[in-house]
Every structure is written in structure tokens, then in C-alpha cells.
Amino acid sequence: MNSLPEIEAAILQLSEDEMRDLSNWLQEYLNDAWDKQIEADAKSGRLDQLIQRAKADIQANQVKPLEVV
């Protein structure tokens, strides 16, 4: 199984439970990849400007509580 069409065809052969398990696995995989990317971005300094801007907005009281947003 090397191509996307082959993978898609194989997925269509799965039972409902197997599809659910695959979906859960894929979501965990994507979550882990996201976490690693955020961690790499933080270590590299790519998020520094955003963090400083957020801190400045908080200091200037220019933020809304999450329940309002």
C-alpha cells in the first residue's frame, strides 16, 4: 500500500469498530505532530512576537474573557 487511493480502498474495507480505532489513532497522531510543531516553534523563537503581543494586550486590558468570545 503505497498510494493514497490504495489506502482509501483499504479503509473502506474496515469494520465500523476498526474505522473508529483508525480515526482515534489518526487524531492522536495529528495531536502529537501539532504538539511537536508548537514545541519546535517555541524553542526557535517563532512564537516570541506573538507572546509579547499577547502580554501587551493583557497589560493594556484589551482582552475578553474566553466565555465572552
PQR file with spaces between the fields and no chain letter, atoms N, CA, C, O and H, PARSE charges and radii, in Angstrom:
ATOM       1  N    MET     1       0.845   -1.184    0.000 -0.4000 1.5000
ATOM       2  CA   MET     1       0.000    0.000    0.000 -0.0000 2.0000
ATOM       3  C    MET     1       0.889    1.245    0.000  0.5500 1.7000
ATOM       4  O    MET     1       1.435    1.639    1.030 -0.5500 1.4000
ATOM       5  N    ASN     2       1.014    1.835   -1.147 -0.4000 1.5000
ATOM       6  CA   ASN     2       1.897    2.987   -1.261 -0.0000 2.0000
ATOM       7  C    ASN     2       1.186    4.273   -1.632  0.5500 1.7000
ATOM       8  O    ASN     2       1.704    5.365   -1.396 -0.5500 1.4000
ATOM       9  H    ASN     2       0.570    1.514   -1.984  0.4000 1.0000
ATOM      10  N    SER     3       0.020    4.151   -2.204 -0.4000 1.5000
ATOM      11  CA   SER     3      -0.625    5.361   -2.703 -0.0000 2.0000
ATOM      12  C    SER     3      -1.894    5.664   -1.917  0.5500 1.7000
ATOM      13  O    SER     3      -2.488    4.789   -1.286 -0.5500 1.4000
ATOM      14  H    SER     3      -0.401    3.265   -2.396  0.4000 1.0000
ATOM      15  N    LEU     4      -2.279    6.905   -1.976 -0.4000 1.5000
ATOM      16  CA   LEU     4      -3.485    7.327   -1.283 -0.0000 2.0000
ATOM      17  C    LEU     4      -4.720    6.553   -1.749  0.5500 1.7000
ATOM      18  O    LEU     4      -5.513    6.130   -0.907 -0.5500 1.4000
ATOM      19  H    LEU     4      -1.796    7.615   -2.488  0.4000 1.0000
ATOM      20  N    PRO     5      -4.912    6.353   -3.040 -0.5600 1.5000
ATOM      21  CA   PRO     5      -6.081    5.561   -3.456  0.2800 2.0000
ATOM      22  C    PRO     5      -6.084    4.146   -2.870  0.5500 1.7000
ATOM      23  O    PRO     5      -7.143    3.618   -2.532 -0.5500 1.4000
ATOM      24  N    GLU     6      -4.904    3.533   -2.749 -0.4000 1.5000
ATOM      25  CA   GLU     6      -4.829    2.197   -2.152 -0.0000 2.0000
ATOM      26  C    GLU     6      -5.196    2.240   -0.671  0.5500 1.7000
ATOM      27  O    GLU     6      -5.889    1.355   -0.169 -0.5500 1.4000
ATOM      28  H    GLU     6      -4.044    3.962   -3.023  0.4000 1.0000
ATOM      29  N    ILE     7      -4.733    3.260    0.011 -0.4000 1.5000
ATOM      30  CA   ILE     7      -5.042    3.411    1.432 -0.0000 2.0000
ATOM      31  C    ILE     7      -6.537    3.660    1.617  0.5500 1.7000
ATOM      32  O    ILE     7      -7.172    3.075    2.494 -0.5500 1.4000
ATOM      33  H    ILE     7      -4.170    3.979   -0.398  0.4000 1.0000
ATOM      34  N    GLU     8      -7.083    4.530    0.785 -0.4000 1.5000
ATOM      35  CA   GLU     8      -8.522    4.810    0.865 -0.0000 2.0000
ATOM      36  C    GLU     8      -9.338    3.542    0.620  0.5500 1.7000
ATOM      37  O    GLU     8     -10.325    3.298    1.314 -0.5500 1.4000
ATOM      38  H    GLU     8      -6.568    5.006    0.073  0.4000 1.0000
ATOM      39  N    ALA     9      -8.939    2.745   -0.348 -0.4000 1.5000
ATOM      40  CA   ALA     9      -9.657    1.498   -0.641 -0.0000 2.0000
ATOM      41  C    ALA     9      -9.571    0.544    0.539  0.5500 1.7000
ATOM      42  O    ALA     9     -10.550   -0.122    0.875 -0.5500 1.4000
ATOM      43  H    ALA     9      -8.138    2.943   -0.912  0.4000 1.0000
ATOM      44  N    ALA    10      -8.409    0.476    1.166 -0.4000 1.5000
ATOM      45  CA   ALA    10      -8.249   -0.401    2.326 -0.0000 2.0000
ATOM      46  C    ALA    10      -9.120    0.078    3.492  0.5500 1.7000
ATOM      47  O    ALA    10      -9.714   -0.737    4.198 -0.5500 1.4000
ATOM      48  H    ALA    10      -7.613    1.017    0.892  0.4000 1.0000
ATOM      49  N    ILE    11      -9.194    1.372    3.691 -0.4000 1.5000
ATOM      50  CA   ILE    11     -10.017    1.920    4.775 -0.0000 2.0000
ATOM      51  C    ILE    11     -11.479    1.556    4.571  0.5500 1.7000
ATOM      52  O    ILE    11     -12.188    1.245    5.528 -0.5500 1.4000
ATOM      53  H    ILE    11      -8.711    2.035    3.118  0.4000 1.0000
ATOM      54  N    LEU    12     -11.923    1.595    3.332 -0.4000 1.5000
ATOM      55  CA   LEU    12     -13.322    1.253    3.051 -0.0000 2.0000
ATOM      56  C    LEU    12     -13.641   -0.199    3.375  0.5500 1.7000
ATOM      57  O    LEU    12     -14.810   -0.559    3.508 -0.5500 1.4000
ATOM      58  H    LEU    12     -11.347    1.848    2.555  0.4000 1.0000
ATOM      59  N    GLN    13     -12.626   -1.030    3.501 -0.4000 1.5000
ATOM      60  CA   GLN    13     -12.825   -2.440    3.835 -0.0000 2.0000
ATOM      61  C    GLN    13     -12.884   -2.685    5.344  0.5500 1.7000
ATOM      62  O    GLN    13     -13.194   -3.794    5.777 -0.5500 1.4000
ATOM      63  H    GLN    13     -11.676   -0.738    3.392  0.4000 1.0000
ATOM      64  N    LEU    14     -12.595   -1.675    6.131 -0.4000 1.5000
ATOM      65  CA   LEU    14     -12.578   -1.826    7.587 -0.0000 2.0000
ATOM      66  C    LEU    14     -13.983   -1.910    8.155  0.5500 1.7000
ATOM      67  O    LEU    14     -14.940   -1.380    7.589 -0.5500 1.4000
ATOM      68  H    LEU    14     -12.343   -0.774    5.779  0.4000 1.0000
ATOM      69  N    SER    15     -14.081   -2.590    9.290 -0.4000 1.5000
ATOM      70  CA   SER    15     -15.349   -2.611   10.019 -0.0000 2.0000
ATOM      71  C    SER    15     -15.546   -1.252   10.684  0.5500 1.7000
ATOM      72  O    SER    15     -14.629   -0.432   10.730 -0.5500 1.4000
ATOM      73  H    SER    15     -13.304   -3.020    9.750  0.4000 1.0000
ATOM      74  N    GLU    16     -16.732   -1.030   11.188 -0.4000 1.5000
ATOM      75  CA   GLU    16     -17.021    0.236   11.870 -0.0000 2.0000
ATOM      76  C    GLU    16     -16.098    0.422   13.075  0.5500 1.7000
ATOM      77  O    GLU    16     -15.581    1.517   13.299 -0.5500 1.4000
ATOM      78  H    GLU    16     -17.477   -1.696   11.150  0.4000 1.0000
ATOM      79  N    ASP    17     -15.894   -0.632   13.841 -0.4000 1.5000
ATOM      80  CA   ASP    17     -15.002   -0.541   15.004 -0.0000 2.0000
ATOM      81  C    ASP    17     -13.560   -0.254   14.586  0.5500 1.7000
ATOM      82  O    ASP    17     -12.872    0.546   15.220 -0.5500 1.4000
ATOM      83  H    ASP    17     -16.314   -1.521   13.659  0.4000 1.0000
ATOM      84  N    GLU    18     -13.113   -0.907   13.524 -0.4000 1.5000
ATOM      85  CA   GLU    18     -11.751   -0.674   13.040 -0.0000 2.0000
ATOM      86  C    GLU    18     -11.603    0.755   12.520  0.5500 1.7000
ATOM      87  O    GLU    18     -10.565    1.386   12.718 -0.5500 1.4000
ATOM      88  H    GLU    18     -13.672   -1.557   13.010  0.4000 1.0000
ATOM      89  N    MET    19     -12.628    1.257   11.862 -0.4000 1.5000
ATOM      90  CA   MET    19     -12.593    2.639   11.375 -0.0000 2.0000
ATOM      91  C    MET    19     -12.519    3.620   12.546  0.5500 1.7000
ATOM      92  O    MET    19     -11.780    4.604   12.502 -0.5500 1.4000
ATOM      93  H    MET    19     -13.472    0.744   11.701  0.4000 1.0000
ATOM      94  N    ARG    20     -13.282    3.341   13.573 -0.4000 1.5000
ATOM      95  CA   ARG    20     -13.261    4.194   14.763 -0.0000 2.0000
ATOM      96  C    ARG    20     -11.870    4.159   15.410  0.5500 1.7000
ATOM      97  O    ARG    20     -11.339    5.193   15.816 -0.5500 1.4000
ATOM      98  H    ARG    20     -13.883    2.542   13.609  0.4000 1.0000
ATOM      99  N    ASP    21     -11.294    2.966   15.500 -0.4000 1.5000
ATOM     100  CA   ASP    21      -9.944    2.848   16.061 -0.0000 2.0000
ATOM     101  C    ASP    21      -8.933    3.606   15.205  0.5500 1.7000
ATOM     102  O    ASP    21      -8.056    4.286   15.737 -0.5500 1.4000
ATOM     103  H    ASP    21     -11.725    2.126   15.170  0.4000 1.0000
ATOM     104  N    LEU    22      -9.050    3.495   13.894 -0.4000 1.5000
ATOM     105  CA   LEU    22      -8.162    4.212   12.990 -0.0000 2.0000
ATOM     106  C    LEU    22      -8.322    5.717   13.164  0.5500 1.7000
ATOM     107  O    LEU    22      -7.339    6.457   13.205 -0.5500 1.4000
ATOM     108  H    LEU    22      -9.763    2.942   13.461  0.4000 1.0000
ATOM     109  N    SER    23      -9.560    6.156   13.265 -0.4000 1.5000
ATOM     110  CA   SER    23      -9.831    7.580   13.447 -0.0000 2.0000
ATOM     111  C    SER    23      -9.196    8.093   14.746  0.5500 1.7000
ATOM     112  O    SER    23      -8.589    9.163   14.770 -0.5500 1.4000
ATOM     113  H    SER    23     -10.358    5.555   13.232  0.4000 1.0000
ATOM     114  N    ASN    24      -9.345    7.323   15.810 -0.4000 1.5000
ATOM     115  CA   ASN    24      -8.745    7.712   17.097 -0.0000 2.0000
ATOM     116  C    ASN    24      -7.231    7.758   16.999  0.5500 1.7000
ATOM     117  O    ASN    24      -6.590    8.679   17.506 -0.5500 1.4000
ATOM     118  H    ASN    24      -9.839    6.454   15.791  0.4000 1.0000
ATOM     119  N    TRP    25      -6.661    6.742   16.331 -0.4000 1.5000
ATOM     120  CA   TRP    25      -5.207    6.708   16.167 -0.0000 2.0000
ATOM     121  C    TRP    25      -4.732    7.914   15.371  0.5500 1.7000
ATOM     122  O    TRP    25      -3.755    8.564   15.741 -0.5500 1.4000
ATOM     123  H    TRP    25      -7.181    5.995   15.918  0.4000 1.0000
ATOM     124  N    LEU    26      -5.426    8.211   14.276 -0.4000 1.5000
ATOM     125  CA   LEU    26      -5.032    9.330   13.425 -0.0000 2.0000
ATOM     126  C    LEU    26      -5.137   10.653   14.183  0.5500 1.7000
ATOM     127  O    LEU    26      -4.265   11.511   14.047 -0.5500 1.4000
ATOM     128  H    LEU    26      -6.219    7.682   13.975  0.4000 1.0000
ATOM     129  N    GLN    27      -6.182   10.825   14.970 -0.4000 1.5000
ATOM     130  CA   GLN    27      -6.328   12.063   15.740 -0.0000 2.0000
ATOM     131  C    GLN    27      -5.201   12.211   16.757  0.5500 1.7000
ATOM     132  O    GLN    27      -4.664   13.305   16.933 -0.5500 1.4000
ATOM     133  H    GLN    27      -6.890   10.128   15.080  0.4000 1.0000
ATOM     134  N    GLU    28      -4.839   11.113   17.430 -0.4000 1.5000
ATOM     135  CA   GLU    28      -3.720   11.165   18.375 -0.0000 2.0000
ATOM     136  C    GLU    28      -2.412   11.495   17.657  0.5500 1.7000
ATOM     137  O    GLU    28      -1.599   12.270   18.161 -0.5500 1.4000
ATOM     138  H    GLU    28      -5.275   10.225   17.288  0.4000 1.0000
ATOM     139  N    TYR    29      -2.217   10.902   16.480 -0.4000 1.5000
ATOM     140  CA   TYR    29      -1.030   11.172   15.677 -0.0000 2.0000
ATOM     141  C    TYR    29      -0.957   12.655   15.312  0.5500 1.7000
ATOM     142  O    TYR    29       0.093   13.282   15.449 -0.5500 1.4000
ATOM     143  H    TYR    29      -2.878   10.272   16.071  0.4000 1.0000
ATOM     144  N    LEU    30      -2.072   13.208   14.850 -0.4000 1.5000
ATOM     145  CA   LEU    30      -2.109   14.624   14.473 -0.0000 2.0000
ATOM     146  C    LEU    30      -1.904   15.523   15.688  0.5500 1.7000
ATOM     147  O    LEU    30      -1.229   16.547   15.594 -0.5500 1.4000
ATOM     148  H    LEU    30      -2.925   12.698   14.739  0.4000 1.0000
ATOM     149  N    ASN    31      -2.480   15.149   16.824 -0.4000 1.5000
ATOM     150  CA   ASN    31      -2.283   15.923   18.052 -0.0000 2.0000
ATOM     151  C    ASN    31      -0.812   15.938   18.457  0.5500 1.7000
ATOM     152  O    ASN    31      -0.274   16.984   18.821 -0.5500 1.4000
ATOM     153  H    ASN    31      -3.028   14.316   16.900  0.4000 1.0000
ATOM     154  N    ASP    32      -0.162   14.774   18.392 -0.4000 1.5000
ATOM     155  CA   ASP    32       1.260   14.695   18.726 -0.0000 2.0000
ATOM     156  C    ASP    32       2.102   15.532   17.766  0.5500 1.7000
ATOM     157  O    ASP    32       3.032   16.220   18.188 -0.5500 1.4000
ATOM     158  H    ASP    32      -0.599   13.924   18.097  0.4000 1.0000
ATOM     159  N    ALA    33       1.774   15.473   16.471 -0.4000 1.5000
ATOM     160  CA   ALA    33       2.510   16.262   15.481 -0.0000 2.0000
ATOM     161  C    ALA    33       2.346   17.754   15.762  0.5500 1.7000
ATOM     162  O    ALA    33       3.307   18.516   15.661 -0.5500 1.4000
ATOM     163  H    ALA    33       1.019   14.915   16.128  0.4000 1.0000
ATOM     164  N    TRP    34       1.131   18.169   16.115 -0.4000 1.5000
ATOM     165  CA   TRP    34       0.865   19.579   16.449 -0.0000 2.0000
ATOM     166  C    TRP    34       1.687   19.995   17.666  0.5500 1.7000
ATOM     167  O    TRP    34       2.317   21.053   17.668 -0.5500 1.4000
ATOM     168  H    TRP    34       0.350   17.550   16.197  0.4000 1.0000
ATOM     169  N    ASP    35       1.673   19.152   18.701 -0.4000 1.5000
ATOM     170  CA   ASP    35       2.442   19.463   19.908 -0.0000 2.0000
ATOM     171  C    ASP    35       3.923   19.617   19.596  0.5500 1.7000
ATOM     172  O    ASP    35       4.569   20.539   20.094 -0.5500 1.4000
ATOM     173  H    ASP    35       1.161   18.294   18.699  0.4000 1.0000
ATOM     174  N    LYS    36       4.467   18.721   18.773 -0.4000 1.5000
ATOM     175  CA   LYS    36       5.882   18.794   18.411 -0.0000 2.0000
ATOM     176  C    LYS    36       6.180   20.066   17.617  0.5500 1.7000
ATOM     177  O    LYS    36       7.224   20.689   17.812 -0.5500 1.4000
ATOM     178  H    LYS    36       3.942   17.973   18.368  0.4000 1.0000
ATOM     179  N    GLN    37       5.272   20.451   16.730 -0.4000 1.5000
ATOM     180  CA   GLN    37       5.481   21.665   15.939 -0.0000 2.0000
ATOM     181  C    GLN    37       5.455   22.905   16.828  0.5500 1.7000
ATOM     182  O    GLN    37       6.292   23.796   16.679 -0.5500 1.4000
ATOM     183  H    GLN    37       4.424   19.946   16.572  0.4000 1.0000
ATOM     184  N    ILE    38       4.498   22.964   17.752 -0.4000 1.5000
ATOM     185  CA   ILE    38       4.423   24.109   18.672 -0.0000 2.0000
ATOM     186  C    ILE    38       5.678   24.175   19.535  0.5500 1.7000
ATOM     187  O    ILE    38       6.233   25.252   19.756 -0.5500 1.4000
ATOM     188  H    ILE    38       3.819   22.241   17.873  0.4000 1.0000
ATOM     189  N    GLU    39       6.121   23.017   20.020 -0.4000 1.5000
ATOM     190  CA   GLU    39       7.332   22.977   20.837 -0.0000 2.0000
ATOM     191  C    GLU    39       8.545   23.454   20.033  0.5500 1.7000
ATOM     192  O    GLU    39       9.356   24.228   20.541 -0.5500 1.4000
ATOM     193  H    GLU    39       5.671   22.142   19.841  0.4000 1.0000
ATOM     194  N    ALA    40       8.671   23.005   18.803 -0.4000 1.5000
ATOM     195  CA   ALA    40       9.785   23.440   17.949 -0.0000 2.0000
ATOM     196  C    ALA    40       9.700   24.936   17.670  0.5500 1.7000
ATOM     197  O    ALA    40      10.716   25.631   17.703 -0.5500 1.4000
ATOM     198  H    ALA    40       8.012   22.377   18.391  0.4000 1.0000
ATOM     199  N    ASP    41       8.501   25.433   17.397 -0.4000 1.5000
ATOM     200  CA   ASP    41       8.325   26.859   17.144 -0.0000 2.0000
ATOM     201  C    ASP    41       8.675   27.685   18.380  0.5500 1.7000
ATOM     202  O    ASP    41       9.288   28.747   18.269 -0.5500 1.4000
ATOM     203  H    ASP    41       7.677   24.868   17.370  0.4000 1.0000
ATOM     204  N    ALA    42       8.288   27.199   19.544 -0.4000 1.5000
ATOM     205  CA   ALA    42       8.591   27.918   20.779 -0.0000 2.0000
ATOM     206  C    ALA    42      10.101   27.952   21.027  0.5500 1.7000
ATOM     207  O    ALA    42      10.649   28.993   21.390 -0.5500 1.4000
ATOM     208  H    ALA    42       7.790   26.336   19.634  0.4000 1.0000
ATOM     209  N    LYS    43      10.763   26.824   20.833 -0.4000 1.5000
ATOM     210  CA   LYS    43      12.215   26.757   21.055 -0.0000 2.0000
ATOM     211  C    LYS    43      12.980   27.634   20.067  0.5500 1.7000
ATOM     212  O    LYS    43      14.020   28.199   20.407 -0.5500 1.4000
ATOM     213  H    LYS    43      10.318   25.979   20.539  0.4000 1.0000
ATOM     214  N    SER    44      12.464   27.745   18.848 -0.4000 1.5000
ATOM     215  CA   SER    44      13.167   28.512   17.819 -0.0000 2.0000
ATOM     216  C    SER    44      12.918   30.016   17.932  0.5500 1.7000
ATOM     217  O    SER    44      13.588   30.811   17.273 -0.5500 1.4000
ATOM     218  H    SER    44      11.620   27.286   18.572  0.4000 1.0000
ATOM     219  N    GLY    45      11.956   30.402   18.768 -0.4000 1.5000
ATOM     220  CA   GLY    45      11.653   31.820   18.923 -0.0000 2.0000
ATOM     221  C    GLY    45      10.566   32.328   17.995  0.5500 1.7000
ATOM     222  O    GLY    45      10.236   33.514   18.017 -0.5500 1.4000
ATOM     223  H    GLY    45      11.412   29.756   19.304  0.4000 1.0000
ATOM     224  N    ARG    46      10.007   31.445   17.181 -0.4000 1.5000
ATOM     225  CA   ARG    46       8.972   31.875   16.230 -0.0000 2.0000
ATOM     226  C    ARG    46       7.716   32.408   16.912  0.5500 1.7000
ATOM     227  O    ARG    46       6.951   33.162   16.311 -0.5500 1.4000
ATOM     228  H    ARG    46      10.275   30.482   17.164  0.4000 1.0000
ATOM     229  N    LEU    47       7.509   32.020   18.150 -0.4000 1.5000
ATOM     230  CA   LEU    47       6.302   32.469   18.852 -0.0000 2.0000
ATOM     231  C    LEU    47       6.544   33.681   19.742  0.5500 1.7000
ATOM     232  O    LEU    47       5.602   34.228   20.315 -0.5500 1.4000
ATOM     233  H    LEU    47       8.131   31.408   18.638  0.4000 1.0000
ATOM     234  N    ASP    48       7.794   34.105   19.861 -0.4000 1.5000
ATOM     235  CA   ASP    48       8.129   35.194   20.784 -0.0000 2.0000
ATOM     236  C    ASP    48       7.336   36.466   20.522  0.5500 1.7000
ATOM     237  O    ASP    48       6.848   37.100   21.457 -0.5500 1.4000
ATOM     238  H    ASP    48       8.560   33.661   19.396  0.4000 1.0000
ATOM     239  N    GLN    49       7.208   36.842   19.249 -0.4000 1.5000
ATOM     240  CA   GLN    49       6.488   38.073   18.924 -0.0000 2.0000
ATOM     241  C    GLN    49       5.011   37.954   19.307  0.5500 1.7000
ATOM     242  O    GLN    49       4.422   38.906   19.819 -0.5500 1.4000
ATOM     243  H    GLN    49       7.605   36.327   18.489  0.4000 1.0000
ATOM     244  N    LEU    50       4.422   36.798   19.061 -0.4000 1.5000
ATOM     245  CA   LEU    50       3.017   36.595   19.431 -0.0000 2.0000
ATOM     246  C    LEU    50       2.828   36.619   20.941  0.5500 1.7000
ATOM     247  O    LEU    50       1.846   37.165   21.443 -0.5500 1.4000
ATOM     248  H    LEU    50       4.900   36.024   18.645  0.4000 1.0000
ATOM     249  N    ILE    51       3.771   36.026   21.659 -0.4000 1.5000
ATOM     250  CA   ILE    51       3.686   36.014   23.126 -0.0000 2.0000
ATOM     251  C    ILE    51       3.799   37.433   23.670  0.5500 1.7000
ATOM     252  O    ILE    51       3.044   37.819   24.563 -0.5500 1.4000
ATOM     253  H    ILE    51       4.569   35.582   21.251  0.4000 1.0000
ATOM     254  N    GLN    52       4.731   38.204   23.140 -0.4000 1.5000
ATOM     255  CA   GLN    52       4.898   39.587   23.597 -0.0000 2.0000
ATOM     256  C    GLN    52       3.650   40.417   23.299  0.5500 1.7000
ATOM     257  O    GLN    52       3.227   41.233   24.119 -0.5500 1.4000
ATOM     258  H    GLN    52       5.344   37.890   22.415  0.4000 1.0000
ATOM     259  N    ARG    53       3.072   40.204   22.134 -0.4000 1.5000
ATOM     260  CA   ARG    53       1.846   40.934   21.781 -0.0000 2.0000
ATOM     261  C    ARG    53       0.700   40.560   22.721  0.5500 1.7000
ATOM     262  O    ARG    53      -0.052   41.429   23.161 -0.5500 1.4000
ATOM     263  H    ARG    53       3.416   39.542   21.468  0.4000 1.0000
ATOM     264  N    ALA    54       0.567   39.276   23.026 -0.4000 1.5000
ATOM     265  CA   ALA    54      -0.481   38.832   23.953 -0.0000 2.0000
ATOM     266  C    ALA    54      -0.268   39.437   25.334  0.5500 1.7000
ATOM     267  O    ALA    54      -1.220   39.891   25.968 -0.5500 1.4000
ATOM     268  H    ALA    54       1.178   38.570   22.668  0.4000 1.0000
ATOM     269  N    LYS    55       0.974   39.446   25.800 -0.4000 1.5000
ATOM     270  CA   LYS    55       1.266   40.044   27.112 -0.0000 2.0000
ATOM     271  C    LYS    55       0.937   41.538   27.121  0.5500 1.7000
ATOM     272  O    LYS    55       0.395   42.050   28.100 -0.5500 1.4000
ATOM     273  H    LYS    55       1.748   39.077   25.285  0.4000 1.0000
ATOM     274  N    ALA    56       1.262   42.227   26.041 -0.4000 1.5000
ATOM     275  CA   ALA    56       0.967   43.654   25.946 -0.0000 2.0000
ATOM     276  C    ALA    56      -0.542   43.891   25.948  0.5500 1.7000
ATOM     277  O    ALA    56      -1.021   44.818   26.600 -0.5500 1.4000
ATOM     278  H    ALA    56       1.703   41.811   25.246  0.4000 1.0000
ATOM     279  N    ASP    57      -1.286   43.066   25.229 -0.4000 1.5000
ATOM     280  CA   ASP    57      -2.746   43.186   25.217 -0.0000 2.0000
ATOM     281  C    ASP    57      -3.331   42.947   26.601  0.5500 1.7000
ATOM     282  O    ASP    57      -4.270   43.633   27.004 -0.5500 1.4000
ATOM     283  H    ASP    57      -0.896   42.313   24.699  0.4000 1.0000
ATOM     284  N    ILE    58      -2.790   41.988   27.326 -0.4000 1.5000
ATOM     285  CA   ILE    58      -3.266   41.713   28.683 -0.0000 2.0000
ATOM     286  C    ILE    58      -2.962   42.902   29.590  0.5500 1.7000
ATOM     287  O    ILE    58      -3.820   43.335   30.359 -0.5500 1.4000
ATOM     288  H    ILE    58      -2.028   41.431   26.999  0.4000 1.0000
ATOM     289  N    GLN    59      -1.744   43.426   29.500 -0.4000 1.5000
ATOM     290  CA   GLN    59      -1.363   44.589   30.309 -0.0000 2.0000
ATOM     291  C    GLN    59      -2.249   45.794   30.018  0.5500 1.7000
ATOM     292  O    GLN    59      -2.576   46.562   30.923 -0.5500 1.4000
ATOM     293  H    GLN    59      -1.047   43.074   28.875  0.4000 1.0000
ATOM     294  N    ALA    60      -2.638   45.959   28.755 -0.4000 1.5000
ATOM     295  CA   ALA    60      -3.468   47.092   28.352 -0.0000 2.0000
ATOM     296  C    ALA    60      -4.960   46.809   28.559  0.5500 1.7000
ATOM     297  O    ALA    60      -5.814   47.616   28.193 -0.5500 1.4000
ATOM     298  H    ALA    60      -2.372   45.335   28.019  0.4000 1.0000
ATOM     299  N    ASN    61      -5.253   45.658   29.147 -0.4000 1.5000
ATOM     300  CA   ASN    61      -6.634   45.243   29.405 -0.0000 2.0000
ATOM     301  C    ASN    61      -7.464   45.235   28.110  0.5500 1.7000
ATOM     302  O    ASN    61      -8.623   45.650   28.102 -0.5500 1.4000
ATOM     303  H    ASN    61      -4.560   45.002   29.444  0.4000 1.0000
ATOM     304  N    GLN    62      -6.863   44.767   27.045 -0.4000 1.5000
ATOM     305  CA   GLN    62      -7.542   44.713   25.748 -0.0000 2.0000
ATOM     306  C    GLN    62      -7.854   43.284   25.344  0.5500 1.7000
ATOM     307  O    GLN    62      -7.734   42.906   24.179 -0.5500 1.4000
ATOM     308  H    GLN    62      -5.921   44.430   27.052  0.4000 1.0000
ATOM     309  N    VAL    63      -8.252   42.509   26.322 -0.4000 1.5000
ATOM     310  CA   VAL    63      -8.635   41.121   26.055 -0.0000 2.0000
ATOM     311  C    VAL    63     -10.029   40.872   26.629  0.5500 1.7000
ATOM     312  O    VAL    63     -10.479   41.565   27.541 -0.5500 1.4000
ATOM     313  H    VAL    63      -8.350   42.816   27.269  0.4000 1.0000
ATOM     314  N    LYS    64     -10.693   39.871   26.075 -0.4000 1.5000
ATOM     315  CA   LYS    64     -12.006   39.486   26.568 -0.0000 2.0000
ATOM     316  C    LYS    64     -11.911   38.131   27.231  0.5500 1.7000
ATOM     317  O    LYS    64     -11.102   37.299   26.821 -0.5500 1.4000
ATOM     318  H    LYS    64     -10.327   39.308   25.334  0.4000 1.0000
ATOM     319  N    PRO    65     -12.716   37.893   28.244 -0.5600 1.5000
ATOM     320  CA   PRO    65     -12.714   36.561   28.853  0.2800 2.0000
ATOM     321  C    PRO    65     -13.146   35.527   27.799  0.5500 1.7000
ATOM     322  O    PRO    65     -13.941   35.841   26.914 -0.5500 1.4000
ATOM     323  N    LEU    66     -12.630   34.315   27.893 -0.4000 1.5000
ATOM     324  CA   LEU    66     -12.933   33.277   26.910 -0.0000 2.0000
ATOM     325  C    LEU    66     -14.416   32.996   26.811  0.5500 1.7000
ATOM     326  O    LEU    66     -14.919   32.708   25.725 -0.5500 1.4000
ATOM     327  H    LEU    66     -11.983   34.059   28.612  0.4000 1.0000
ATOM     328  N    GLU    67     -15.123   33.073   27.921 -0.4000 1.5000
ATOM     329  CA   GLU    67     -16.566   32.772   27.863 -0.0000 2.0000
ATOM     330  C    GLU    67     -17.342   33.821   27.076  0.5500 1.7000
ATOM     331  O    GLU    67     -18.486   33.575   26.692 -0.5500 1.4000
ATOM     332  H    GLU    67     -14.715   33.306   28.804  0.4000 1.0000
ATOM     333  N    VAL    68     -16.747   34.979   26.831 -0.4000 1.5000
ATOM     334  CA   VAL    68     -17.403   36.034   26.058 -0.0000 2.0000
ATOM     335  C    VAL    68     -17.147   35.856   24.554  0.5500 1.7000
ATOM     336  O    VAL    68     -17.966   36.235   23.718 -0.5500 1.4000
ATOM     337  H    VAL    68     -15.818   35.178   27.143  0.4000 1.0000
ATOM     338  N    VAL    69     -16.008   35.279   24.244 -0.4000 1.5000
ATOM     339  CA   VAL    69     -15.591   35.165   22.852 -0.0000 2.0000
ATOM     340  C    VAL    69     -16.358   34.099   22.144  0.5500 1.7000
ATOM     341  O    VAL    69     -16.135   33.865   20.956 -0.5500 1.4000
ATOM     342  H    VAL    69     -15.342   34.971   24.923  0.4000 1.0000
